């Protein structure tokens, strides 16, 4: 691929990346007072992480059963308010021992 054909793609990527960061700052003045929007924005990072992580937990193992067991163990460990690192260790151990 020559250098001239990739340049428009790089420029478009820069514009889109900067647009989604600058546009909210330009349009929203002051704190957001709507409770629904505030709670929505609070949970967006968690939902995004879950959408990226959960399918891979189940599909990475040779069969889905160890992944599902590790996912359930992680949910139970998180329910008991264990931190991120202990939950990750528990999930990895469950998946490793079941393979």
C-alpha positions, -999 to 999 in steps of 0.1 A, spaced: 0 0 0 15 33 -10 17 63 13 -8 84 -7 -37 60 -3 -35 56 35 -33 93 42 -71 100 39 -79 71 63 -55 86 89 -70 120 85 -106 106 89 -95 86 120 -80 118 135 -111 138 128 -135 112 142 -114 106 173 -111 143 180 -148 150 172 -162 127 198 -139 143 224 -144 179 215 -181 180 206 -194 172 241 -172 199 256 -184 224 230 -221 216 234 -225 210 271 -219 240 294 -220 234 331 -227 203 351 -252 177 338 -282 178 361 -305 152 346 -303 121 368 -309 96 340 -281 110 318 -257 111 347 -264 75 356 -262 65 319 -228 81 316 -216 66 349 -223 30 337 -211 33 301 -175 23 309 -187 -8 328 -211 -19 301 -184 -14 274 -159 -35 294 -185 -62 300 -194 -64 263 -158 -68 253 -149 -92 281 -177 -117 287 -179 -133 252 -141 -139 253 -143 -155 287 -167 -181 274 -152 -185 239 -115 -186 247 -115 -220 264 -116 -251 242 -152 -258 253 -176 -232 267 -181 -250 301 -149 -238 318 -155 -203 306 -191 -203 319 -179 -217 352 -152 -191 355 -177 -164 347 -202 -176 373 -174 -179 399 -163 -143 391 -198 -130 395 -202 -147 428 -168 -134 440 -177 -99 429 -210 -102 447 -191 -107 479 -172 -75 472 -138 -90 464 -115 -68 444 -106 -70 408 -74 -89 413 -88 -117 435 -118 -120 411 -94 -123 381 -73 -149 400 -104 -170 409 -117 -169 373 -83 -179 359 -79 -208 384 -114 -221 377 -109 -220 340 -74 -236 342 -85 -264 365 -115 -273 344 -96 -275 311 
